[in-house]
Amino acid sequence: MMALNALEPILANGEWLAHRYDAEADTYHLRHLTREVQDAATFLTDDYLGAESKPVVVLRHDAMQLVSKNNGLHFIIHSAFCASTLLAKGFNLPGLSMGLKEPVLLNDIVGYRRRGAPSSAVAERLDHALHMLARPIGNDHTVIIKPSNVFNALMPVTLAMRPNSNAVLLHAPLPVFLVSVARKGLWCRLWCRELLEGLLTDGLVDLGFEPADFFRQSDLQIAAVGWLAQQHLFRQLADKYGPTRIATLDSEQLTRDPQSALMAAARHFGIAVTEAEIKGHPAFSTHSKFGGSFTTEDRLAEHAAARAAYGEEIDTILKWAQQVAETSGIDLNLPHPLI
């Protein structure tokens, strides 16, 4: 392990990303990633960054002696397939903010919780992980974290322990979400089942189904169940924390006018940015996952093609999901709109 005096400059620099948490050793694994590398990576995972064979390993106790506890931190929380990566990339604003896209460190905290760790230990490690991720790059003032949606179950405790942090709750309208799942094919349908498994583990699915019922449901029914469970959580967060801390946005509003959405989100996070500073931001005209030119018209064309191919299936499941929502008291619309 490094001496504390050697660790201090590393922990003061957000380019040293706290990448992983090793619960057994109670250590963080840090890797050096410039702003440009972080921005270019679709997500901050080894799949996009490549493996790091020699991370800097820091004891959690040592890190907490040195890391600042006063950095600005806000959240983009999402229910998948809603252009959340686009919004997070928009916060690459040197001197103001940086958007972290699905840092694995938070997934490690989720895994620690799901393996049965005591609630007090999970809360402590979550608090410390947030301090590690809130370290700014250069003279930035604020970090915006877009966690993976596997983290959503930890948002109630996160908002409780971070009273100065706000969140944008971003979702795709249910019909758009189902089109995305159908369009993305087999891997996405399997992912929706994996998502539901996690939501069940986290105790977020209360829609009147018995466990065996899920074996009888189609892929798009499973996708709709996952969407409804997350929508219910979002409504609970919005109702509890109100418009001062929670703003809601859907993917169609975001992609129709990303500059206005980014400006509104920045205001919600207390970031002083002008229209001139974000006009022509590269996030607005490139594909957030794959790079290259990508416009709102391209996205609409992709969805229209999928709607034509899977429309009958989607319409059937949409009617079913609306009935489930009505029976379960889940509003398909969220309060506190961002724009």
C-alpha positions as CSV (number, residue, x, y, z in Angstrom):
1,M,0.0,0.0,0.0
2,M,1.1,3.6,-0.7
3,A,2.0,6.0,2.1
4,L,-0.6,8.6,2.9
5,N,1.6,11.5,1.7
6,A,1.9,9.7,-1.7
7,L,-1.8,9.1,-1.9
8,E,-2.8,12.7,-1.3
9,P,-2.2,14.1,-4.8
10,I,-3.8,11.0,-6.4
11,L,-7.0,11.4,-4.3
12,A,-7.2,15.1,-5.0
13,N,-7.4,14.4,-8.8
14,G,-10.6,13.1,-10.3
15,E,-8.6,11.6,-13.3
16,W,-7.7,8.9,-10.8
17,L,-11.1,7.2,-11.1
18,A,-12.2,5.0,-8.2
19,H,-13.0,2.1,-10.4
20,R,-13.7,-0.9,-8.2
21,Y,-14.3,-1.8,-4.6
22,D,-12.9,-5.0,-3.2
23,A,-15.2,-5.8,-0.2
24,E,-13.0,-8.7,1.0
25,A,-9.9,-6.6,1.2
26,D,-11.8,-3.4,1.9
27,T,-9.9,-1.5,-0.8
28,Y,-10.5,0.7,-3.8
29,H,-8.8,0.1,-7.1
30,L,-8.0,3.4,-8.9
31,R,-7.0,3.9,-12.5
32,H,-5.8,7.0,-14.3
33,L,-8.2,8.2,-17.0
34,T,-8.1,11.6,-18.5
35,R,-11.2,13.6,-19.1
36,E,-10.9,12.8,-22.8
37,V,-10.7,9.0,-22.1
38,Q,-13.6,9.1,-19.7
39,D,-15.8,11.1,-22.2
40,A,-14.9,8.8,-25.1
41,A,-15.9,5.6,-23.2
42,T,-19.5,4.7,-23.6
43,F,-19.5,3.4,-20.0
44,L,-16.7,3.5,-17.4
45,T,-16.3,-0.3,-17.5
46,D,-13.5,-2.6,-18.6
47,D,-15.5,-3.5,-21.7
48,Y,-14.9,0.1,-23.0
49,L,-11.8,1.1,-21.1
50,G,-9.8,-2.1,-21.4
51,A,-8.5,-4.0,-18.4
52,E,-6.1,-2.3,-16.0
53,S,-3.4,-4.8,-14.9
54,K,-1.8,-2.5,-12.3
55,P,-4.4,-0.3,-10.5
56,V,-3.5,1.8,-7.6
57,V,-4.9,-0.1,-4.6
58,V,-6.0,2.1,-1.6
59,L,-7.4,1.0,1.7
60,R,-10.8,2.5,2.2
61,H,-9.8,3.7,5.7
62,D,-6.8,5.5,4.2
63,A,-8.8,7.0,1.4
64,M,-11.4,8.4,3.8
65,Q,-8.7,10.2,5.8
66,L,-7.6,12.2,2.7
67,V,-10.5,12.6,0.3
68,S,-12.5,15.8,0.4
69,K,-16.1,15.5,1.7
70,N,-17.3,18.8,0.3
71,N,-17.5,18.2,-3.5
72,G,-20.6,18.9,-5.5
73,L,-22.5,15.8,-6.6
74,H,-25.8,15.2,-8.5
75,F,-27.4,12.3,-10.3
76,I,-29.0,11.2,-13.5
77,I,-31.2,8.2,-12.6
78,H,-32.7,6.2,-15.4
79,S,-34.7,3.1,-16.3
80,A,-32.7,2.2,-19.5
81,F,-33.0,3.0,-23.2
82,C,-33.8,6.6,-22.6
83,A,-30.8,8.5,-23.9
84,S,-29.3,8.9,-20.4
85,T,-25.8,8.5,-21.8
86,L,-26.4,11.5,-24.1
87,L,-27.4,13.7,-21.1
88,A,-24.5,12.5,-19.0
89,K,-22.0,13.3,-21.9
90,G,-23.5,16.7,-22.1
91,F,-22.1,17.5,-18.6
92,N,-18.5,17.2,-19.9
93,L,-18.1,21.0,-19.4
94,P,-14.5,21.7,-18.5
95,G,-14.2,24.1,-15.5
96,L,-17.8,23.4,-14.6
97,S,-18.7,19.7,-14.4
98,M,-18.0,16.1,-15.6
99,G,-20.5,13.3,-16.2
100,L,-19.6,9.8,-15.0
101,K,-21.3,7.2,-17.0
102,E,-22.1,4.0,-15.1
103,P,-19.0,3.7,-12.8
104,V,-18.5,0.1,-11.8
105,L,-17.7,1.2,-8.2
106,L,-21.4,1.7,-7.6
107,N,-22.2,-1.7,-9.1
108,D,-19.8,-3.2,-6.6
109,I,-21.7,-1.6,-3.7
110,V,-24.9,-3.1,-5.2
111,G,-23.3,-6.5,-5.3
112,Y,-22.1,-6.1,-1.7
113,R,-25.7,-5.4,-0.6
114,R,-27.2,-8.2,-2.7
115,R,-24.7,-10.7,-1.1
116,G,-26.4,-10.0,2.2
117,A,-24.1,-7.4,3.9
118,P,-25.7,-5.6,6.9
119,S,-27.6,-2.4,6.0
120,S,-25.3,-0.3,8.2
121,A,-22.2,-1.6,6.4
122,V,-23.8,-1.0,3.0
123,A,-24.7,2.6,3.9
124,E,-21.2,3.3,5.1
125,R,-19.6,1.9,2.0
126,L,-22.1,3.7,-0.2
127,D,-21.3,7.0,1.5
128,H,-17.6,6.5,1.1
129,A,-18.0,5.4,-2.6
130,L,-19.9,8.6,-3.3
131,H,-17.1,10.7,-1.8
132,M,-14.6,8.8,-4.0
133,L,-16.6,9.5,-7.2
134,A,-17.3,13.1,-6.3
135,R,-13.6,14.1,-6.7
136,P,-13.6,16.6,-9.6
137,I,-11.2,16.8,-12.6
138,G,-9.1,19.9,-12.6
139,N,-11.0,23.0,-11.7
140,D,-14.5,21.5,-12.2
141,H,-17.0,22.2,-9.4
142,T,-19.5,19.4,-9.8
143,V,-19.7,15.7,-10.7
144,I,-22.8,14.3,-12.3
145,I,-23.1,10.5,-11.9
146,K,-25.3,8.5,-14.2
147,P,-25.2,5.1,-12.4
148,S,-26.3,1.9,-14.1
149,N,-30.0,1.3,-13.4
150,V,-29.0,-1.7,-11.2
151,F,-28.2,1.0,-8.7
152,N,-31.8,2.4,-8.6
153,A,-32.8,0.6,-5.4
154,L,-30.0,2.5,-3.5
155,M,-31.3,5.9,-4.6
156,P,-33.6,6.4,-1.5
157,V,-30.7,6.0,0.9
158,T,-28.4,8.0,-1.4
159,L,-30.7,11.0,-1.5
160,A,-31.2,10.7,2.3
161,M,-27.5,10.8,3.0
162,R,-26.8,13.5,0.4
163,P,-29.3,16.4,1.2
164,N,-27.4,18.8,-1.1
165,S,-27.6,16.4,-4.1
166,N,-30.4,16.6,-6.7
167,A,-31.5,14.1,-9.3
168,V,-33.0,14.0,-12.7
169,L,-35.2,10.9,-13.2
170,L,-35.0,10.0,-16.8
171,H,-37.2,7.4,-18.5
172,A,-38.5,6.4,-21.9
173,P,-42.3,6.4,-22.3
174,L,-43.4,2.7,-22.1
175,P,-44.3,2.4,-25.8
176,V,-40.8,3.7,-26.7
177,F,-39.1,1.5,-24.2
178,L,-40.9,-1.6,-25.6
179,V,-39.8,-0.6,-29.1
180,S,-36.2,-0.3,-28.0
181,V,-36.3,-3.8,-26.4
182,A,-37.8,-5.4,-29.5
183,R,-35.4,-3.5,-31.8
184,K,-32.3,-4.5,-29.9
185,G,-33.0,-8.2,-30.3
186,L,-32.3,-11.3,-28.2
187,W,-29.5,-9.9,-26.0
188,C,-31.8,-7.1,-24.9
189,R,-34.7,-9.5,-24.2
190,L,-32.3,-11.6,-22.0
191,W,-31.0,-8.4,-20.3
192,C,-34.6,-7.5,-19.4
193,R,-34.9,-10.8,-17.6
194,E,-31.6,-10.2,-15.8
195,L,-32.9,-6.8,-14.8
196,L,-36.1,-8.2,-13.4
197,E,-34.1,-10.8,-11.4
198,G,-32.2,-7.9,-9.8
199,L,-35.4,-5.9,-9.1
200,L,-36.9,-8.9,-7.4
201,T,-33.8,-9.3,-5.3
202,D,-34.0,-5.7,-4.3
203,G,-37.7,-6.0,-3.4
204,L,-38.9,-3.4,-5.9
205,V,-41.5,-5.6,-7.7
206,D,-45.0,-5.4,-6.1
207,L,-47.4,-5.9,-9.0
208,G,-49.5,-8.8,-7.7
209,F,-47.6,-11.6,-9.5
210,E,-46.6,-14.9,-8.0
211,P,-43.0,-16.0,-8.7
212,A,-44.2,-18.7,-11.1
213,D,-46.1,-16.1,-13.1
214,F,-42.9,-14.7,-14.6
215,F,-42.1,-18.0,-16.2
216,R,-45.3,-17.7,-18.2
217,Q,-44.6,-14.1,-19.4
218,S,-43.2,-13.2,-22.7
219,D,-39.9,-11.2,-23.1
220,L,-41.8,-8.0,-23.7
221,Q,-44.1,-8.6,-20.7
222,I,-40.9,-9.1,-18.5
223,A,-39.6,-5.8,-20.0
224,A,-42.8,-4.0,-19.1
225,V,-42.8,-5.4,-15.5
226,G,-39.2,-4.0,-15.1
227,W,-40.3,-0.7,-16.5
228,L,-43.3,-0.5,-14.2
229,A,-41.3,-1.4,-11.1
230,Q,-38.8,1.4,-11.8
231,Q,-41.6,3.8,-12.6
232,H,-43.1,3.1,-9.2
233,L,-39.8,3.8,-7.5
234,F,-39.4,7.0,-9.4
235,R,-42.8,8.2,-8.4
236,Q,-42.0,7.4,-4.7
237,L,-38.8,9.5,-4.9
238,A,-40.6,12.4,-6.7
239,D,-43.3,12.4,-4.1
240,K,-40.9,12.2,-1.1
241,Y,-38.4,14.8,-2.2
242,G,-40.5,17.2,-4.3
243,P,-39.5,19.5,-7.2
244,T,-36.6,21.2,-5.4
245,R,-34.6,18.0,-5.5
246,I,-36.3,15.9,-8.1
247,A,-37.0,16.7,-11.7
248,T,-38.4,14.2,-14.3
249,L,-37.7,13.9,-18.0
250,D,-38.5,11.5,-20.7
251,S,-36.4,10.4,-23.7
252,E,-38.6,12.1,-26.3
253,Q,-38.3,15.5,-24.7
254,L,-34.6,15.0,-24.3
255,T,-33.9,13.9,-27.9
256,R,-36.2,16.5,-29.4
257,D,-34.3,19.4,-27.9
258,P,-31.2,18.2,-26.0
259,Q,-29.8,21.7,-25.6
260,S,-32.8,22.9,-23.7
261,A,-32.8,19.7,-21.6
262,L,-29.2,20.1,-20.7
263,M,-29.7,23.8,-19.8
264,A,-32.6,22.9,-17.6
265,A,-30.7,20.0,-15.9
266,A,-27.8,22.3,-15.3
267,R,-30.0,24.8,-13.6
268,H,-31.5,21.9,-11.5
269,F,-28.0,21.0,-10.4
270,G,-27.0,24.5,-9.7
271,I,-24.5,24.7,-12.5
272,A,-24.1,28.2,-14.0
273,V,-23.8,27.5,-17.8
274,T,-24.9,29.7,-20.7
275,E,-26.5,28.7,-24.0
276,A,-23.3,29.8,-25.8
277,E,-21.2,27.4,-23.7
278,I,-23.2,24.3,-24.7
279,K,-24.3,25.3,-28.2
280,G,-23.0,22.7,-30.6
281,H,-22.0,20.3,-27.8
282,P,-20.7,17.1,-29.6
283,A,-23.0,15.0,-27.4
284,F,-25.9,16.4,-29.3
285,S,-24.9,15.1,-32.7
286,T,-23.0,11.8,-32.1
287,H,-24.3,8.4,-31.2
288,S,-23.9,8.1,-27.4
289,K,-23.1,4.4,-27.5
290,F,-21.2,3.9,-30.8
291,G,-19.9,7.4,-31.8
292,G,-20.3,8.7,-35.3
293,S,-22.9,11.1,-36.6
294,F,-26.4,10.5,-35.2
295,T,-29.4,12.9,-35.2
296,T,-32.9,12.9,-33.8
297,E,-34.1,12.0,-37.3
298,D,-31.9,8.9,-37.3
299,R,-33.3,7.8,-34.0
300,L,-36.9,8.3,-35.2
301,A,-36.1,6.3,-38.3
302,E,-34.8,3.4,-36.2
303,H,-37.8,3.4,-34.0
304,A,-40.2,3.6,-37.0
305,A,-38.6,0.5,-38.5
306,A,-38.9,-1.4,-35.3
307,R,-42.5,-0.3,-34.8
308,A,-43.3,-1.6,-38.3
309,A,-41.7,-5.0,-37.5
310,Y,-43.0,-5.6,-34.0
311,G,-46.0,-3.3,-33.8
312,E,-48.6,-6.0,-33.1
313,E,-46.6,-7.6,-30.3
314,I,-45.9,-4.2,-28.8
315,D,-49.5,-3.1,-28.9
316,T,-50.6,-6.3,-27.2
317,I,-48.1,-6.0,-24.4
318,L,-48.8,-2.2,-24.0
319,K,-52.5,-2.9,-23.3
320,W,-51.6,-5.6,-20.8
321,A,-49.1,-3.3,-19.0
322,Q,-51.5,-0.5,-18.8
323,Q,-54.0,-2.8,-17.1
324,V,-51.3,-4.0,-14.6
325,A,-50.4,-0.4,-13.9
326,E,-54.0,0.6,-13.2
327,T,-54.5,-2.4,-10.9
328,S,-51.3,-1.7,-9.1
329,G,-51.9,2.1,-8.8
330,I,-48.9,3.0,-10.9
331,D,-49.1,6.3,-12.8
332,L,-47.5,6.1,-16.2
333,N,-46.7,9.8,-16.0
334,L,-44.3,11.4,-13.5
335,P,-44.6,14.8,-11.7
336,H,-42.1,17.6,-11.5
337,P,-41.2,17.9,-15.2
338,L,-37.7,19.3,-15.9
339,I,-39.0,21.2,-19.0
